[in-house]
Amino acid sequence: MALALAAFAASACASAQAATPTQVGIRIHYSRFEPNQIEVPAGVPITFTLVNDDPIDHEWLIGDSNFHNRHRTGKEPVHGDRPDEVSLPPLSTRQTTLTFAPGTYTFICHFPGHEAYGMVGVLVAKG
């Protein structure tokens, strides 16, 4: 009986790990993020596939309020190899992988007028 219970517990743990999302797709369409609300597990690497369906440049920047305050006043037209700052030329796809501590993070396109238009989303990392 104890052996069967141990096997069941191991199976349940494996199922929970398999159900943990490790990939998230975000589409940019008509200058909006789809989806604009995401929940992920904290402490697990998450690979984001970002698809810009629009004929204009966008960016996907994710962080806390201090991070976004710095970017609202910044002048960076293109972001380099920072996984939390992704530039998306028209009709392009990019991937990035991030691991989050528990908390709430905002993703925004900081190009002029885009945030005010509604290019904002929220990610909650639960742990």
PANU-155789 format. One line per field, with one value per residue: x, y, z of N, C-alpha, C, O, CB in turn; residue in one letter. Coordinates in steps of 0.1 Angstrom, whole numbers, padded with zeros to 4 digits, always signed. Glycine has a CB too. Layout:
% residues N
n.c1	c(X; ...)
n.c2	c(Y; ...)
n.c3	c(Z; ...)
ca.c1	c(X; ...)
ca.c2	c(Y; ...)
ca.c3	c(Z; ...)
c.c1	c(X; ...)
c.c2	c(Y; ...)
c.c3	c(Z; ...)
o.c1	c(X; ...)
o.c2	c(Y; ...)
o.c3	c(Z; ...)
cb.c1	c(X; ...)
cb.c2	c(Y; ...)
cb.c3	c(Z; ...)
res	c(a; ...)
END
This chain:
% residues 127
n.c1	c(+0008; +0019; +0039; +0023; +0010; +0033; +0040; +0018; +0019; +0044; +0036; +0016; +0032; +0048; +0028; +0019; +0043; +0044; +0022; +0030; +0032; +0056; +0060; +0050; +0029; +0027; +0009; +0011; -0012; -0029; -0018; -0020; -0015; -0019; -0024; -0032; -0030; -0013; -0005; +0021; +0043; +0064; +0100; +0105; +0119; +0106; +0097; +0091; +0073; +0071; +0051; +0049; +0024; +0018; +0023; +0042; +0069; +0074; +0078; +0086; +0087; +0094; +0089; +0092; +0077; +0097; +0116; +0100; +0096; +0121; +0123; +0103; +0113; +0135; +0156; +0160; +0160; +0163; +0167; +0192; +0208; +0191; +0170; +0146; +0139; +0127; +0130; +0108; +0106; +0085; +0061; +0074; +0090; +0101; +0120; +0123; +0137; +0128; +0130; +0110; +0108; +0084; +0056; +0042; +0043; +0047; +0042; +0050; +0048; +0069; +0071; +0064; +0033; +0022; +0018; -0002; -0022; -0028; -0011; -0003; +0003; -0001; +0018; +0016; +0036; +0034; +0042)
n.c2	c(-0012; +0013; +0016; +0019; +0043; +0060; +0059; +0070; +0096; +0105; +0104; +0124; +0147; +0148; +0153; +0178; +0193; +0190; +0204; +0230; +0261; +0270; +0283; +0312; +0329; +0360; +0383; +0411; +0433; +0456; +0476; +0466; +0444; +0409; +0381; +0405; +0401; +0379; +0349; +0333; +0308; +0315; +0316; +0299; +0293; +0312; +0311; +0335; +0341; +0366; +0382; +0406; +0418; +0441; +0468; +0486; +0496; +0482; +0477; +0455; +0458; +0447; +0450; +0464; +0493; +0513; +0505; +0510; +0538; +0548; +0541; +0556; +0581; +0577; +0574; +0552; +0537; +0511; +0480; +0460; +0431; +0424; +0405; +0415; +0436; +0440; +0447; +0451; +0449; +0459; +0433; +0411; +0384; +0376; +0359; +0355; +0347; +0346; +0346; +0349; +0365; +0361; +0382; +0412; +0423; +0447; +0450; +0470; +0491; +0516; +0534; +0566; +0577; +0551; +0537; +0553; +0548; +0522; +0501; +0481; +0457; +0431; +0409; +0383; +0367; +0338; +0322)
n.c3	c(+0000; +0008; -0011; -0034; -0028; -0027; -0054; -0066; -0056; -0067; -0094; -0094; -0088; -0111; -0130; -0122; -0127; -0154; -0162; -0157; -0171; -0195; -0217; -0234; -0255; -0271; -0289; -0310; -0321; -0340; -0324; -0298; -0270; -0270; -0252; -0227; -0200; -0179; -0162; -0145; -0132; -0105; -0104; -0125; -0156; -0183; -0216; -0239; -0269; -0291; -0312; -0337; -0354; -0367; -0390; -0381; -0359; -0327; -0291; -0264; -0232; -0200; -0165; -0132; -0116; -0113; -0133; -0156; -0153; -0158; -0185; -0197; -0200; -0215; -0244; -0262; -0292; -0301; -0286; -0271; -0262; -0239; -0221; -0210; -0225; -0255; -0289; -0316; -0349; -0377; -0385; -0374; -0355; -0322; -0297; -0262; -0230; -0196; -0160; -0132; -0100; -0073; -0078; -0093; -0126; -0152; -0187; -0214; -0243; -0250; -0271; -0285; -0275; -0275; -0251; -0239; -0257; -0251; -0251; -0230; -0205; -0180; -0160; -0137; -0114; -0097; -0067)
ca.c1	c(+0000; +0028; +0045; +0013; +0009; +0045; +0040; +0008; +0025; +0054; +0029; +0010; +0042; +0052; +0017; +0020; +0054; +0041; +0012; +0035; +0035; +0070; +0060; +0039; +0028; +0021; +0007; +0008; -0022; -0036; -0011; -0024; -0009; -0029; -0032; -0026; -0029; -0007; +0000; +0032; +0049; +0077; +0112; +0106; +0122; +0094; +0101; +0080; +0073; +0065; +0048; +0044; +0016; +0015; +0033; +0050; +0078; +0069; +0088; +0080; +0096; +0087; +0096; +0085; +0074; +0110; +0120; +0092; +0098; +0134; +0121; +0094; +0122; +0147; +0156; +0166; +0151; +0164; +0172; +0202; +0206; +0185; +0158; +0134; +0137; +0127; +0125; +0100; +0103; +0072; +0058; +0085; +0088; +0113; +0118; +0131; +0134; +0130; +0126; +0105; +0105; +0070; +0052; +0034; +0052; +0040; +0049; +0046; +0055; +0072; +0072; +0056; +0018; +0017; +0013; -0014; -0031; -0032; -0001; +0001; -0002; +0003; +0022; +0017; +0044; +0030; +0052)
ca.c2	c(+0000; +0024; +0017; +0024; +0057; +0067; +0059; +0080; +0110; +0108; +0107; +0137; +0157; +0148; +0159; +0192; +0199; +0190; +0214; +0243; +0268; +0275; +0291; +0321; +0336; +0373; +0389; +0426; +0434; +0469; +0483; +0460; +0431; +0399; +0386; +0416; +0396; +0366; +0344; +0323; +0304; +0322; +0308; +0289; +0301; +0313; +0316; +0343; +0343; +0379; +0384; +0419; +0417; +0454; +0473; +0496; +0492; +0482; +0471; +0448; +0460; +0442; +0452; +0471; +0507; +0520; +0502; +0518; +0552; +0551; +0540; +0567; +0593; +0573; +0576; +0541; +0533; +0497; +0474; +0450; +0417; +0424; +0397; +0422; +0447; +0434; +0455; +0443; +0456; +0455; +0420; +0402; +0375; +0375; +0351; +0359; +0339; +0353; +0339; +0360; +0363; +0363; +0396; +0417; +0431; +0454; +0451; +0482; +0496; +0530; +0543; +0578; +0575; +0537; +0534; +0560; +0541; +0510; +0490; +0478; +0444; +0427; +0396; +0380; +0355; +0332; +0313)
ca.c3	c(+0000; +0009; -0024; -0043; -0024; -0032; -0069; -0069; -0052; -0077; -0106; -0092; -0089; -0125; -0137; -0119; -0134; -0169; -0164; -0155; -0184; -0197; -0230; -0235; -0268; -0271; -0302; -0311; -0333; -0339; -0313; -0285; -0266; -0269; -0242; -0219; -0186; -0180; -0150; -0147; -0120; -0101; -0103; -0136; -0169; -0192; -0230; -0246; -0283; -0293; -0327; -0341; -0367; -0372; -0400; -0375; -0348; -0313; -0282; -0253; -0220; -0188; -0153; -0121; -0119; -0114; -0146; -0166; -0152; -0165; -0199; -0202; -0203; -0223; -0259; -0269; -0303; -0303; -0274; -0274; -0257; -0226; -0222; -0206; -0234; -0268; -0300; -0326; -0361; -0383; -0390; -0370; -0343; -0314; -0285; -0250; -0218; -0183; -0148; -0124; -0086; -0071; -0079; -0104; -0135; -0163; -0199; -0220; -0254; -0246; -0282; -0283; -0277; -0275; -0238; -0237; -0266; -0244; -0252; -0216; -0200; -0166; -0157; -0123; -0111; -0084; -0062)
c.c1	c(+0009; +0035; +0036; +0011; +0020; +0044; +0029; +0013; +0035; +0047; +0022; +0020; +0046; +0041; +0017; +0031; +0051; +0031; +0017; +0039; +0050; +0071; +0048; +0040; +0021; +0020; +0005; +0000; -0029; -0031; -0017; -0017; -0020; -0022; -0025; -0026; -0024; -0003; +0010; +0037; +0062; +0088; +0114; +0109; +0110; +0100; +0089; +0083; +0065; +0063; +0042; +0037; +0014; +0026; +0042; +0059; +0070; +0080; +0080; +0090; +0088; +0095; +0086; +0083; +0087; +0116; +0113; +0094; +0111; +0132; +0112; +0102; +0134; +0145; +0162; +0156; +0151; +0171; +0181; +0198; +0201; +0172; +0145; +0131; +0138; +0122; +0119; +0098; +0090; +0072; +0070; +0081; +0101; +0109; +0128; +0127; +0137; +0125; +0122; +0105; +0090; +0067; +0044; +0043; +0043; +0048; +0042; +0054; +0057; +0074; +0062; +0041; +0013; +0012; +0000; -0025; -0036; -0023; +0005; -0005; +0004; +0006; +0022; +0025; +0040; +0040; +0049)
c.c2	c(+0012; +0027; +0023; +0039; +0065; +0069; +0070; +0094; +0114; +0112; +0121; +0148; +0159; +0155; +0174; +0199; +0200; +0201; +0229; +0250; +0273; +0282; +0299; +0328; +0350; +0379; +0404; +0428; +0447; +0476; +0479; +0447; +0421; +0386; +0397; +0413; +0381; +0362; +0333; +0319; +0311; +0312; +0298; +0297; +0300; +0318; +0323; +0344; +0355; +0381; +0398; +0418; +0430; +0459; +0484; +0489; +0492; +0477; +0465; +0449; +0456; +0445; +0459; +0486; +0516; +0518; +0510; +0533; +0556; +0551; +0551; +0579; +0590; +0575; +0564; +0536; +0518; +0492; +0462; +0437; +0416; +0416; +0404; +0434; +0442; +0444; +0446; +0451; +0452; +0440; +0410; +0394; +0375; +0366; +0356; +0350; +0346; +0344; +0350; +0356; +0366; +0378; +0399; +0426; +0436; +0453; +0462; +0484; +0511; +0539; +0555; +0575; +0561; +0533; +0540; +0554; +0528; +0498; +0487; +0464; +0441; +0412; +0394; +0367; +0350; +0322; +0307)
c.c3	c(+0000; -0004; -0034; -0041; -0029; -0047; -0073; -0067; -0063; -0090; -0105; -0094; -0104; -0133; -0134; -0126; -0149; -0172; -0162; -0168; -0184; -0210; -0230; -0248; -0266; -0285; -0301; -0323; -0330; -0326; -0299; -0283; -0264; -0264; -0234; -0204; -0187; -0165; -0152; -0133; -0117; -0101; -0114; -0148; -0178; -0205; -0236; -0261; -0286; -0308; -0329; -0355; -0373; -0382; -0394; -0363; -0335; -0304; -0271; -0241; -0208; -0175; -0142; -0125; -0120; -0128; -0157; -0165; -0159; -0180; -0205; -0206; -0211; -0237; -0267; -0280; -0305; -0290; -0278; -0269; -0243; -0228; -0218; -0214; -0248; -0279; -0310; -0338; -0367; -0388; -0387; -0358; -0336; -0302; -0274; -0239; -0205; -0172; -0138; -0109; -0084; -0072; -0091; -0113; -0146; -0175; -0208; -0233; -0251; -0258; -0280; -0286; -0275; -0262; -0235; -0246; -0260; -0246; -0238; -0212; -0186; -0166; -0142; -0122; -0097; -0080; -0048)
o.c1	c(+0006; +0037; +0040; +0010; +0019; +0048; +0032; +0010; +0035; +0051; +0022; +0017; +0048; +0044; +0015; +0029; +0055; +0031; +0011; +0046; +0054; +0082; +0037; +0050; +0010; +0031; -0003; +0004; -0035; -0039; -0020; -0014; -0030; -0014; -0013; -0022; -0030; +0001; +0007; +0034; +0070; +0086; +0122; +0103; +0105; +0106; +0078; +0094; +0053; +0073; +0031; +0043; +0008; +0037; +0048; +0056; +0062; +0091; +0068; +0100; +0077; +0107; +0074; +0087; +0087; +0121; +0119; +0094; +0112; +0137; +0113; +0098; +0141; +0134; +0168; +0146; +0142; +0180; +0178; +0187; +0205; +0163; +0134; +0122; +0149; +0111; +0124; +0088; +0084; +0082; +0074; +0071; +0112; +0098; +0139; +0116; +0148; +0116; +0130; +0101; +0084; +0074; +0041; +0050; +0033; +0060; +0030; +0066; +0047; +0078; +0051; +0037; +0001; +0002; -0010; -0037; -0047; -0027; +0017; -0016; +0013; -0001; +0029; +0021; +0042; +0045; +0056)
o.c2	c(+0022; +0038; +0031; +0047; +0076; +0080; +0077; +0103; +0125; +0121; +0128; +0159; +0170; +0163; +0182; +0210; +0210; +0207; +0238; +0244; +0280; +0288; +0295; +0333; +0350; +0380; +0408; +0425; +0449; +0482; +0487; +0440; +0424; +0380; +0399; +0421; +0373; +0371; +0324; +0326; +0314; +0300; +0290; +0307; +0289; +0329; +0317; +0346; +0355; +0380; +0401; +0417; +0431; +0453; +0492; +0478; +0500; +0473; +0468; +0442; +0460; +0442; +0459; +0490; +0525; +0527; +0515; +0540; +0567; +0559; +0554; +0587; +0599; +0579; +0566; +0530; +0511; +0498; +0455; +0432; +0407; +0421; +0400; +0441; +0440; +0449; +0435; +0459; +0442; +0435; +0403; +0396; +0373; +0364; +0361; +0345; +0352; +0335; +0360; +0344; +0372; +0386; +0390; +0435; +0431; +0455; +0463; +0481; +0518; +0550; +0552; +0571; +0559; +0526; +0534; +0554; +0523; +0487; +0489; +0461; +0448; +0404; +0402; +0357; +0357; +0314; +0299)
o.c3	c(-0007; -0009; -0042; -0050; -0034; -0052; -0082; -0075; -0067; -0097; -0115; -0100; -0108; -0142; -0144; -0131; -0155; -0183; -0166; -0176; -0175; -0213; -0227; -0252; -0260; -0291; -0292; -0334; -0319; -0319; -0291; -0292; -0257; -0273; -0236; -0196; -0193; -0157; -0160; -0123; -0126; -0098; -0114; -0151; -0181; -0206; -0237; -0265; -0284; -0315; -0324; -0365; -0384; -0381; -0402; -0359; -0333; -0309; -0268; -0241; -0206; -0175; -0144; -0135; -0129; -0135; -0166; -0175; -0165; -0187; -0217; -0214; -0215; -0242; -0278; -0276; -0309; -0284; -0287; -0271; -0235; -0235; -0222; -0211; -0253; -0277; -0313; -0339; -0362; -0393; -0395; -0351; -0342; -0298; -0277; -0238; -0204; -0174; -0136; -0106; -0093; -0066; -0099; -0107; -0150; -0175; -0208; -0234; -0250; -0257; -0274; -0297; -0273; -0261; -0230; -0242; -0263; -0243; -0236; -0216; -0182; -0171; -0135; -0128; -0087; -0088; -0043)
cb.c1	c(-0009; +0038; +0050; +0000; +0007; +0057; +0036; -0005; +0031; +0064; +0018; +0003; +0054; +0055; +0004; +0021; +0067; +0036; +0001; +0048; +0025; +0080; +0061; +0039; +0021; +0028; -0005; +0021; -0031; -0051; -0012; -0040; +0000; -0037; -0035; -0034; -0043; +0006; -0012; +0044; +0052; +0075; +0111; +0092; +0134; +0083; +0106; +0080; +0068; +0073; +0038; +0055; +0002; +0015; +0025; +0042; +0091; +0056; +0098; +0077; +0100; +0084; +0108; +0091; +0066; +0120; +0118; +0077; +0099; +0145; +0116; +0084; +0126; +0150; +0164; +0169; +0154; +0173; +0161; +0215; +0220; +0183; +0159; +0135; +0147; +0119; +0137; +0087; +0115; +0069; +0057; +0097; +0083; +0117; +0121; +0130; +0142; +0122; +0137; +0091; +0113; +0065; +0065; +0021; +0063; +0036; +0048; +0047; +0048; +0083; +0070; +0060; +0014; +0029; +0023; -0013; -0025; -0046; +0010; -0004; +0002; -0008; +0035; +0003; +0059; +0016; +0065)
cb.c2	c(+0000; +0023; +0003; +0016; +0058; +0060; +0046; +0077; +0110; +0097; +0096; +0138; +0154; +0134; +0153; +0194; +0191; +0177; +0212; +0242; +0279; +0263; +0281; +0332; +0328; +0383; +0382; +0434; +0422; +0468; +0498; +0458; +0432; +0396; +0375; +0429; +0397; +0366; +0339; +0329; +0288; +0329; +0301; +0281; +0295; +0322; +0304; +0358; +0330; +0390; +0372; +0429; +0410; +0464; +0478; +0507; +0500; +0473; +0482; +0433; +0475; +0427; +0461; +0469; +0513; +0516; +0486; +0514; +0556; +0540; +0527; +0570; +0600; +0558; +0589; +0529; +0540; +0494; +0469; +0454; +0410; +0438; +0384; +0426; +0459; +0421; +0463; +0438; +0453; +0464; +0420; +0411; +0361; +0389; +0336; +0374; +0325; +0366; +0330; +0364; +0373; +0357; +0404; +0424; +0422; +0468; +0437; +0494; +0494; +0531; +0536; +0590; +0580; +0528; +0538; +0575; +0539; +0506; +0493; +0489; +0432; +0431; +0392; +0378; +0358; +0326; +0318)
cb.c3	c(+0012; +0020; -0029; -0042; -0009; -0027; -0075; -0061; -0038; -0079; -0108; -0079; -0080; -0130; -0133; -0103; -0132; -0173; -0154; -0146; -0186; -0196; -0242; -0223; -0279; -0261; -0310; -0311; -0334; -0338; -0314; -0285; -0253; -0282; -0232; -0222; -0179; -0189; -0141; -0156; -0119; -0087; -0091; -0138; -0176; -0186; -0238; -0240; -0291; -0287; -0331; -0342; -0364; -0360; -0412; -0369; -0347; -0311; -0276; -0256; -0219; -0189; -0155; -0108; -0108; -0103; -0149; -0165; -0137; -0161; -0203; -0191; -0190; -0220; -0262; -0259; -0316; -0315; -0264; -0269; -0258; -0220; -0215; -0191; -0231; -0269; -0306; -0320; -0372; -0395; -0405; -0366; -0347; -0309; -0288; -0246; -0219; -0183; -0142; -0128; -0077; -0058; -0078; -0100; -0141; -0159; -0207; -0211; -0268; -0237; -0295; -0291; -0289; -0279; -0227; -0241; -0280; -0249; -0263; -0206; -0210; -0156; -0164; -0117; -0112; -0086; -0061)
res	c(m; a; l; a; l; a; a; f; a; a; s; a; c; a; s; a; q; a; a; t; p; t; q; v; g; i; r; i; h; y; s; r; f; e; p; n; q; i; e; v; p; a; g; v; p; i; t; f; t; l; v; n; d; d; p; i; d; h; e; w; l; i; g; d; s; n; f; h; n; r; h; r; t; g; k; e; p; v; h; g; d; r; p; d; e; v; s; l; p; p; l; s; t; r; q; t; t; l; t; f; a; p; g; t; y; t; f; i; c; h; f; p; g; h; e; a; y; g; m; v; g; v; l; v; a; k; g)
END
